[in-house]
């Protein structure tokens, strides 16, 4: 949900601003909880928005996968097949380091 808040509605006093932000997050949490329970935002005061399917996007995506993805996989397999064990270990280490942010749970 996106809403525009006029600058005139934002309090200038520190205490009022603190309360205003807490209220804003409370509304956000209520909206998220409703979505988590029902799987939709509809019925929580938000209208349902239908996005029309665009098959041109699918064609473009499949074209890029064909042009770039398939040769990339072929070159990767050739590299792994023809390289030394040290190069393969370095490659796996680089992939592991690159994917660390997917496994880190920062709070």
C-alpha positions in Angstrom: 0.0 0.0 0.0 1.3 3.4 -1.0 -0.1 6.6 0.4 1.1 10.1 0.0 1.4 12.1 3.2 1.4 15.9 2.9 4.3 17.5 4.7 1.8 19.7 6.6 0.4 16.6 8.3 3.8 15.5 9.8 4.2 16.9 13.3 7.1 19.1 14.1 7.2 18.4 17.9 9.4 15.5 18.8 6.9 13.8 21.1 4.0 14.2 18.6 6.2 13.0 15.7 7.2 9.9 17.8 3.5 9.1 18.4 2.7 9.7 14.7 5.4 7.3 13.5 4.3 4.7 16.0 0.7 5.0 14.7 1.9 4.7 11.2 3.8 1.5 12.0 0.7 0.2 13.9 -1.4 0.6 10.7 1.3 -1.1 8.7 1.4 -4.0 11.0 -2.4 -4.4 10.9 -2.3 -4.3 7.1 0.4 -7.0 7.1 -1.4 -9.2 9.6 -4.6 -9.0 7.5 -2.6 -10.0 4.4 -0.9 -12.9 6.2 -4.3 -14.2 7.4 -6.2 -13.7 4.2 -3.6 -13.7 1.4 -5.0 -10.5 0.0 -5.3 -6.8 0.8 -8.9 -6.7 -0.5 -11.4 -6.3 2.2 -9.0 -4.2 4.4 -10.2 -1.0 2.9 -8.1 -1.4 -0.2 -9.6 -2.1 -3.7 -8.6 -5.0 -5.8 -6.4 -4.0 -8.7 -6.3 -6.3 -11.7 -3.0 -6.2 -13.7 -3.6 -7.3 -17.3 -1.3 -10.0 -18.6 1.3 -8.8 -21.0 2.7 -11.6 -23.2 5.3 -9.4 -24.8 7.1 -9.3 -21.5 7.2 -13.1 -21.5 8.6 -13.2 -25.0 11.3 -10.6 -24.1 12.3 -12.6 -21.0 12.5 -15.9 -22.9 14.5 -14.2 -25.6 17.1 -12.9 -23.1 17.3 -16.3 -21.4 18.0 -17.9 -24.8 20.5 -15.2 -25.9 22.4 -14.9 -22.6 21.4 -17.8 -20.3 22.1 -20.8 -22.4 25.5 -19.7 -23.6 26.4 -18.7 -20.0 25.5 -22.2 -18.7 27.5 -23.8 -21.6 30.6 -21.7 -20.8 30.2 -22.5 -17.0 30.1 -26.2 -17.7 33.1 -26.0 -20.0 35.0 -24.0 -17.3 34.2 -26.6 -14.6 35.0 -29.5 -16.9 38.4 -28.2 -18.2 39.7 -26.3 -15.2 42.0 -27.5 -12.4 40.6 -28.6 -9.0 42.1 -25.4 -7.5 40.2 -23.2 -10.0 37.0 -25.1 -9.2 37.4 -24.7 -5.5 38.1 -21.0 -5.9 34.9 -20.7 -8.1 32.8 -22.5 -5.5 34.3 -20.3 -2.8 33.4 -17.2 -4.7 29.8 -18.4 -5.3 29.5 -19.2 -1.6 30.7 -15.8 -0.5 28.4 -14.1 -3.1 25.4 -15.9 -1.6 26.2 -15.3 2.1 23.7 -12.4 2.2 20.9 -14.9 1.5 21.7 -16.9 4.6 22.4 -14.0 7.0 19.5 -13.1 9.2 20.2 -9.6 10.3 17.9 -8.1 12.9 
